């Protein structure tokens, strides 16, 4: 079997998002100006994405079409360049969150003024409350002045 991954590396106001599999990344611009829209910035690599009108195909599995499996030839992640702004909030999460929690609930949690650890805890709780039982992984990142100019 393999694994999925979503990660971000940033310097100044530029970030590079890497994803492979069905772990996801979301972005909310100016999260304190609720209700800011939720934008998914990653693409799931599942068979459903490869089939036109997949919703009309009975019994089409949600199996991964691309994942990390340690093979020498490798499986490259998608790379997406993001221009980050003060007030952005990023969510990196496993399918244990995104498969169970509706997007409106994710958006609402990300638009809260709570700190990133509190938002992450709330999202994990929501996933468990909605039937998530495996691999609920969540990271919430706020882009602040220090992140944009490289200071710590």
C-alpha positions in Angstrom: 0.0 0.0 0.0 1.0 3.6 -0.2 0.5 6.9 1.6 -0.8 10.3 0.8 0.8 13.6 1.6 0.1 17.3 1.6 2.7 19.8 2.6 3.6 23.5 2.2 6.9 25.3 2.2 7.0 29.0 2.2 9.4 31.9 2.2 8.2 35.4 2.4 4.9 35.7 0.5 5.4 32.7 -1.7 4.4 29.2 -0.8 4.7 25.9 -2.7 2.1 23.3 -1.9 2.9 19.7 -2.6 0.2 17.0 -2.6 -0.2 13.5 -3.7 -3.2 11.2 -3.0 -6.3 12.4 -1.3 -4.9 14.5 1.5 -6.1 18.1 0.9 -5.2 21.7 1.3 -7.7 24.6 1.7 -7.1 28.3 1.8 -9.2 31.1 3.4 -8.2 34.6 2.5 -8.7 37.2 5.3 -10.2 34.6 7.6 -11.3 37.2 10.2 -13.5 38.9 7.7 -16.1 36.1 8.0 -17.6 34.6 6.0 -14.6 34.4 3.8 -14.9 31.7 1.0 -13.1 28.4 1.3 -10.9 27.5 -1.6 -9.6 24.0 -2.1 -6.1 24.3 -3.6 -5.2 20.7 -4.0 -6.7 18.0 -6.3 -7.5 14.5 -5.2 -5.8 11.7 -7.0 -8.5 9.1 -7.0 -10.0 7.1 -9.8 -13.2 9.2 -9.8 -11.2 12.1 -11.0 -10.1 10.1 -14.1 -13.6 9.1 -15.3 -15.9 11.5 -17.1 -19.3 11.6 -15.4 -18.0 9.4 -12.6 -21.2 9.9 -10.6 -23.1 7.9 -13.2 -20.8 4.9 -13.0 -22.2 2.4 -10.5 -19.8 1.0 -7.9 -16.8 3.0 -9.0 -14.4 2.8 -6.0 -12.8 5.7 -4.3 -9.4 4.1 -4.7 -6.3 6.2 -5.0 -4.9 6.7 -8.5 -1.6 8.2 -7.2 0.2 7.8 -3.9 3.6 7.6 -2.4 4.8 3.9 -2.3 8.6 4.0 -2.1 9.2 2.8 -5.6 12.5 3.9 -7.3 10.6 5.5 -10.2 8.7 7.5 -7.7 5.3 9.1 -7.7 5.6 12.9 -8.1 3.3 15.2 -6.1 1.5 18.1 -7.7 3.2 21.4 -7.0 1.1 24.5 -6.7 2.6 28.0 -6.2 0.6 30.2 -3.8 0.9 33.9 -3.3 0.3 34.3 0.4 -1.2 37.4 2.1 -1.5 38.7 5.6 -4.7 37.2 7.0 -4.6 34.0 5.0 -5.3 30.7 6.8 -4.2 27.4 5.4 -5.6 24.0 6.3 -3.6 20.9 5.5 -5.6 17.7 6.3 -6.0 14.0 5.6 -9.1 12.4 4.1 -10.1 11.5 7.6 -11.3 15.1 7.9 -12.3 16.0 4.3 -14.3 12.8 3.7 -16.5 13.3 6.8 -16.8 17.1 7.5 -19.0 19.1 5.1 -17.2 22.1 3.4 -19.5 24.6 5.0 -18.4 23.3 8.5 -14.8 23.4 7.5 -15.2 27.0 6.2 -17.0 28.1 9.4 -14.2 26.6 11.6 -11.5 28.3 9.6 -13.3 31.7 9.7 -13.3 31.7 13.5 -11.0 34.0 15.4 -9.7 31.0 17.4 -6.0 30.2 17.4 -4.8 27.5 14.9 -4.5 24.8 17.6 -8.1 25.4 18.8 -9.4 25.4 15.2 -7.5 22.1 14.5 -9.0 20.6 17.7 -12.5 21.7 16.6 -12.1 20.2 13.2 -10.8 16.9 14.6 -13.8 16.8 16.9 -16.1 17.5 14.0 -14.6 14.7 12.0 -15.1 12.3 14.9 -18.6 13.5 15.4 -19.4 12.9 11.7 -18.2 9.3 11.7 -14.5 9.7 11.0 -12.7 6.9 12.7 -9.2 6.7 11.1 -6.4 9.0 10.2 -7.9 12.4 11.2 -4.9 14.6 10.6 -5.2 18.4 10.6 -2.8 21.4 10.5 -4.0 25.0 10.6 -1.5 27.7 9.6 -2.1 31.5 10.0 -0.1 33.8 7.8 1.1 36.7 9.9 3.5 39.6 9.4 6.4 37.4 10.6 5.7 34.7 8.1 5.7 37.2 5.2 8.9 38.9 5.9 10.8 35.8 7.1 11.3 36.9 10.7 10.7 34.4 13.5 
